[in-house]
Amino acid sequence: MIDAHTRLCAVIGNPVGHSLSPAIHNAAFQALGLNYVYVAFSVTDVAGCLAGMRAMSGFRGMSVTIPHKRAVMEHLDRISPMAVRVGAVNTIVNDDGRLAGDTTDGPGTLRAFAEAGVALVGKRILFLGAGGAVRSVAFAMAEGARAARITILGRTASRVKELADDLRAKTPAAIETGDLVGDLADAIADHEIIVQGTPIGMYPDSMDDSPVPHECLRPDLVVFDMVYRPLKTRLIREAEIAGCKTILGVEMLLHQAALQFELWTGAPAPLPVMRRVLLDNLAS
């Protein structure tokens, strides 16, 4: 029942028609009997959008996606230390007209690893790619996981260097870099966890591709692929055949959404409900 007391949450981006967030969050609100509703808005005027949010007391929460994760920051009253270091906000909470920004991508990924029973303390972690999603997760792992070493491999040397320099300046982690093609095989041999953050393997353009040659995979590796369409990428399928421990990209999507839900409502997220809706939508 939507009434005068309903709290509004939304995702903003451009485009947002593909977003699974409305299905996930509305199912979670309904499961707990919360008087909330979640919708998607295609937004180009970020300043106007956040001014409207600030003016409406019932507009409780916002998810922020591409291309607005940086642009929203100048319009917020408070930003979490993690989001400041990452340089991006994907979650906004409206507290009586004061807007607080946070990032849940990295912390959500840490939750996914913890739920899978994978410890990160003292591990050597290899990141493939240096884009925005990798940035969020790398900062979370560098700060909260106490990894022994983090290595960033990418195709664009300037982007790799920028991320590595930021991590060295803002976290205590030991950071190394390299080329995604030339240094890949040696790097995999010297690491225990692979975090795949490139678009390789994504539906519909590169589903038959994997950034990792199957012969580089070994049973003691943990392989996490951020791509969640398809549910199991070629990398994940080949990692399973090789005996690796695998974590699907959908788990990152689920847990970052669960953290958003908890920030907005103050209630524990109903993970089984959210996971079921997410998987059902990906299968359709």
N, C-alpha and C positions, 0 to 999 in steps of 0.2 A: 504494500500500500504506500503510494507516494502522496505525501501531504505537506503541510506547511512546516513540519519539523524535519523533513528529509534532508540529510546532509549530502552534498554533491562532491564527487571526486571525478577526475577526468585525466585523460592522456592528451597531451598536445604535441604536435610535430607537423611535418609536411613532407610526405603524406602520412596518414595514419589509418587508411582504410584496411590495411593488412593486420592491424594490431589485434592480438589475442587478449589484451589486458581487460577489455570490458567483460568478456565471458568469464575470465578467471575471477575478477574481483566481485562481480555481481553474484556469482555462485557462492563465494565466500561470505558476502554480506547476508545472503539469504540463509545460508547454513547456520549462522549464528543469530538470526532474527534481528539483525541490525537495520535501522532505518536509514540506509545509505543507498545511493545509486551511483553508478560509474558510467561515463560516456566518453566518446572520442571526439576531439575537435581538431580540425585542420587549421593551423594558425600560421600567419605570416607576420602579424603585428604583435611581437612579444611584449613590448612595453604596455600596449593597450590591454592585452590579455591579462597580464599580472595586475594591472590597476583595477580591472574588473573583479579579479579574484579577491583582492584586498578589500574592495568595497562591499562584497557580499559575504555576510557573516556565515551563511550556510555553505559556502564553498570551502570545504574542509581540506581537500588534498589534491595534489596534481602529480602525475607522472610526466616526465619530460623526455622526449626522444629526439632523434635526428630531425632537423639540424640545430636544435635550440639549447643543447645542454650547457654550452658556454654562455650563450646570449642572455639567459635568464639571470645569471649571477649578479649583474649590476643592478637588478631591480629587487633584490632581496634584502631583508633587514638583518638576517643572520645566516651564516653558512658554516656547516660543521668543519672542524679542522681537516678531516679526511677529504672532503669535497674541495676544500681550498688547495690542498696539496695535489690532488688529482687534476684540478682545474676544470671540473665539470660537475653539474648537478642533475640528477635524474628524478629527484623526489622533493616536493614542496609541501609543507604543512602550514595551514593558515590558523594562527592562534589569535583570534580577536583582531584581525587586521594586520598582524605582524607575520611576515612570511619568512619561514625558515627553510633553508635548502640543505639537502643531504645527498649522499650517493649510496645506493644499495647494491650496485653491481658487484663490487669487490667483496664486501662482507657477505653477500648472498652466495658467492662462489665458495667462500671459506665454509659456510654452512653446508654446502653441497658436498665438499670434501669430508667434512666431519661426519655427515650422515652416512657417507660411503665407507667410513672407517679408515680413511687415509690420513695419516699424520704427516704434517709438513715440516715440523721442527727438525732442523739439521739436515734437510734434504736438499739435493741439487735439482733446481727447477729450470726447465728450458721452455721459453716462450717463442712461438712461431708467429711473427707479425709484430707490428708496433703501432697499431691503430688505437682508437678510443677505448674499445672493450678491453684490449690487452692492457692498456694504461691503468684502468680502474682495478683490474685483478692483480696486476703486478704491484701496485702500491699496497693493496690489502695484504698480499703475501709477504712483501718486503717489511711491512710494519708489524703485522699481527701474527705471522707464521714462524718467524725466526728461522727462515731457511738458511742453509749453509752458503748457498750461492744461487744467484739468479742470472741467467743468460738470455739475452734478447737477440734473436735472429730476424732479419728482415731484408726485403729487396731494396728499400730506399735508405741508403746509409745515413742521410741527414735526419730522417725520422727516428731511426734507431738511436743515433747519437743524442738527439734531443730527449728522448725518453730515458736513456741511460744516465745522462747528466742530471736530469731531474731526480731520478731515484737516488743517485749518489749524494746529491745535495740535501735531500729531504728525508732520507731513511738511513738506517745503519747497515743495510744489506750490502754484501759484496756483489758487484754488478760486472758482468762481462758482456761483450757484444760480438756479432759476427754477421756473415752473409747467409741468407736463407738457403741458397743453393750450394755455394762452395764449402761452407762450414757445417752443413747439416749432419752428415754421417758421423763425423768425429764428435760433434756436440752430443748427439743422441747416445753415443757409446759412453759418454762421461757424465750422464745425468740419469736421475731416477724417475723424474716426472716430466711429462710433456704436456704443455698447455697450447693447444692449437687455436690461434686467434685470427687466421686469415679467412677470406671468403672461399677458399678452395674446398670443394666438396658440397657446396651449397646448391639447393634447388633454385632454379631449374638448369642453370648454365654449366655447372661443373660437377654434377653428381657422380660422374664416372672417374673423377680425379681425386688424388690424395697428395698432400704435400710431403708425405713420408714414404719412402720406398719400403715395401713390406719386408725386405731382407734386413732392414735396420731395427725391426721390432723384436723384442725379446721378452720372455715371460715375467721378468722382475720389474718391468716398466709399468707405471701408471699413466694412462693416456686419457686426457680430457679434451674434447673437441667442443668449442663454443657454438659451432653450427648446430642448429636444431631442426632444420628442414633440409634433408630428410632426418627422421628421428635417429637413424643410425647411418652415418656417413661411411664412405668407403674406408676411411682411416679407422673408424671404430670397428667395422666388420673385420678388417684385417688384423687389428689389434686383438680382438677376441679370438681369432684363429691362432694367433701367436701365443695365446695364454696370458696376455696382459690384463691387468685390472683396468676397467674402463669406466668413465663417468660421462654421461650424455650432456649435451648442451642444454637440453630441456631442464635439467636440474638447476642450472644457473638462472634460467628464466623464472623457474618456480620460486626459488628461494629469495631472489631479489624482490619479486612481487610480494612474497610473504612478509618481508621486512617493511615494505611500504604499507601494507595492510596494518601491521602492528603500530607503525608510527601514526597513522591516521586515526585508528580506533582505540588503541590501548589494549586490545584483546589479542590473545594468541591466535595466529592464523590457522585455519582448518586445513592443514596441508593435504590430507587425503582427498578432500573435496576439490581443492585447487588443482592437484595433480591429475585427477580423473578428468576434469573439464579440459585441462590443457591437452592431455593425450587424445581425448575424443576430438577436439578441434583440429589437432595436427593430423589425425587419421582421416578426417572428412575431406 
